[in-house]
Amino acid sequence: MSEMASAEDGYTIDDLASATHVPSRTIRYYQSKGALMAPEIRGRVAFYGAAHVERLKLIAQLQDRGLRIDAIGDLMKRIDRGEVDLAEWLGVEEQMQTPWGSDQPRTVTEAELYEVAGVKRPGLLADLQRAKIIERKGDVFLLGSPALLQIAMRLESAGVDLDTAIGASAILRKHIGRAVADLVDHFVSRTKGGQLQVREPTKLFEALRTTGVESVRIFFAHEMERALRKLVSSGKVAALSPRKSKAK
């Protein structure tokens, strides 16, 4: 059957697979997950139409965006029920994947790396590779976080060795990661339960982007002040003071 004839009269599953380059087995799998609507049955043969071709294209686009087939199936069901507008959802999804900061991985030369670090000392490259801050890629280096490299170098200039700085970074990442996961679950749960009505998703995410970062800064400052006051009252600050050398 030609593609034109198939579009007018309907595709069999093999015709649809040929026209869309999606294997028949995959088409059936998409149907089982609710991502692809059921075909029209004529006699004993299932026929697919132009809408199925467009849906398969959309599924491929959503997979390219990183969505799993279960999530795509749930989204398609909501779209088919008229609960979600696809164009609006794509806009929200795109905004959700927008970076929250300008600190992104980049590839740098050795000279550029020293420039970002703001310092050039013997053994620095080896130390940064050992700490997994950078990774050598032939003649260049993959720098995971330029901002964290600069922070580590500022701490080193204040007397904090690289291993201690990296350990502190790991502690922050672990606890902030857990807090972020809990916050996402909290907002999702409140939305599903109806307590949180999201009427303007774009406006909501923009507000979360600005207030979220600021909230972390505020809470960190408060908790650090509390912890330092506790350290002072415990008398342990003396152990942190530089030791005087004994007179001979």
N, C-alpha and C positions, 0 to 999 in steps of 0.2 A: 504494500500500500504506500503511495507517495505521501510526502509530508502535507501537501495541500489537501489531498483527499482525506487524510487523517484529521486535519484541522476541521474540515467541514462535516465529515461523517463520524468522527470519533476515532481515537487511537485504541488499539488493543494494547495490552501491557507491553508486549514486545515492540510495537510501533512507538509507544511512548518512550521506552528505554532507548530506542535507536535515535529518536528525535532530540532527546534531552541529554543523552550520554550518561544516564543514570541507570545502573543495573536493575533488572526486574526485581531481584531480591531486595535491593535497597528501597525500591518504591513500595513494596509490600511492608517493609519494616517501618517506613514513614507512616503508612496508613495505620499500622498497629499502635503507633505512638500518638496518633491523633493529629499529626502534623500535616498530613495529606488527606483531603476529603475522599469519601468513598466514590467509586466509579458508578456509572449508570449500567444497570444490568439489562441486556437485551437477549432474551432467550436464556442461553446459558453462558453468554460471553459478556465480560466486563469491558466497557468502553470509557475512555478518558477524553476530556476535552481541552480546549485552550486554557481554561482556568487551572487545570492540573499542571500544564506546562509552566504557567506563571507562578504557581505555588512552589514548584520545584526550584525555579530560579530564586524565589524569595528564601526558601530554606537554605540554599547554597550561600546566599548573601549573609544570612544570619549566622550560619556556621563560620563564615569567614570573620565575623565579628566576635567569635568566641563562644557562642551559645551552644549548649548541649542540646541533643535532640529532644530530651524530655522537656526542657524549658521551652523549646520551639513549639512542641506539641501543645503545651499549656497555653502559650501565647496565641497560637492559631485557633484554638477552641474559643478563647475569649473574643478574638476578632470576629469569628463566625457568628458568635452570639450577639455581637454588637456592643460588647462591653468595653472594648478598647479600639481607639482609632490608630491605625498602623502608622500614619505619618507623624502623629503626636508621640507615639511610643518610640519611634526611631529617633526623634529629636531628643527625648529624655534619655534614651540609651546612649546617644552620642555624648550628651552632656555628662553623664555619669562616668564615662571613660576618659573625660578630659583630665589631664594631670592637675593635681592640687598645688603643684609648685614647679619652679623652673629648674630644680636640681634633678637632672636626668643623666643617665649613663652616656659617656662619650668616649671616642677613641682619640688618643693624643700621642704626639711624638714625645721623645725624652725631654726635649727642650720645653715643650708645652706643659709637660707634667711638672717640671721644676717651677715654671711660671705660675701654675695654679697653686702649687704648694707654698710658694713664696719663700722657699728656702732650698739650698742645695748643699747637702753634706755627704760625706763618705758613708756608704752603706745604706742610704735612704731607699734606693730602688729595691734592694734585697729585703729590707725591713717591710716595705709596703706590699711586696709580693707575698712575703710570709704571713702578713696580717690579712691577706686577701682583699686589700683595698684596691689593688691594681692586678691585672692579669696580662702577661706579655702575649701579644699576638703578632709574631714575626718581628717587624721593625717598629711596631707601635705598641701602645698599652691601652687596654680597656679599663677605664676609670669608672667604677660603679657609681660613685657619688662625689663630685667635685667639692660640694659644700662640706661633707663629712671629712674629706681630706684636709681642707683648710682648718676645720675645727681641731682635728688631731694635731696639726702643726702648731696651732696657737697654744694648745695645751702643752705640747712638748717644749715650746719656748718658755712656758711657765714652770717647767720642771716635771711634768707628767710624762712618763715614758709611754711609748706607743702601745705596748701590751695592755697597760692599765687603761688607756683611753679607749682601746678597742673593746675591752671588757665592759667598760661603762656603757659604750654604745650598744653592746649586745643586751645588756640589762634593760635599757630604755626601749629597744626594739621589741623585746619579748613582752614587756608589760603594756606598751602602747598597742601592740598588735592584738593582745587579748582584749584590751579596752575597746578598740575599734570594732572587733568582732561582736562584743557584747552590745555595743551601741547599735550596730546594724540590725542585730536580732531584735533589739528593743523597738526600733522604729518599724521594722517589718511586722512584728507582732501587734503593735498598736494600730497599724494600718489595717491588717487583716481583721482585727477585732472590732474595727469601726470607731475606736476612740480617736484616731487621728484621721481627719478628712483631708486628703491631698487634692485640692482643687486646682492648684497651679504648680505642677511638678517642677517646672523650670525655675520658678521663683523660690521654691523650697530648697532645691539643691544649691542655688546660688547663696542662699542664706546659710545653709549648713557649711558650705565651703569657707566662708569668712568667719562665722562664729565658732566653727569647730577648731580651727587653728588657734584662734584667740583664746578659746576655753582651755586648751592644752597648756598654753603659756601661763595663764592665770593659775590653774591648779598646780602646775609644776612649781611656780614661784611660792605659792602658799605652803605646799608640802615641804619644799626645801627649807623655807624659813622655820617651819615647825621642827623639822629634823635637826637643824643646826642649833636651835634653842635647846633641844633635848640633849644634844651632844655637849653643849656648854655646861648645862646643869649637872651632867653626869660626871664632870671632871676629867673626861677623856681627852679634852683639847690639849692638855699638857703633853700627851704622847705624840701629838702632831707637831709640836714646836721643835725648831732646829736644836740639836744637842750641842752644847758648848764643849769645845775640846778641853780636856783637863790639862792644867799647867804642869809642866814637867819640873 
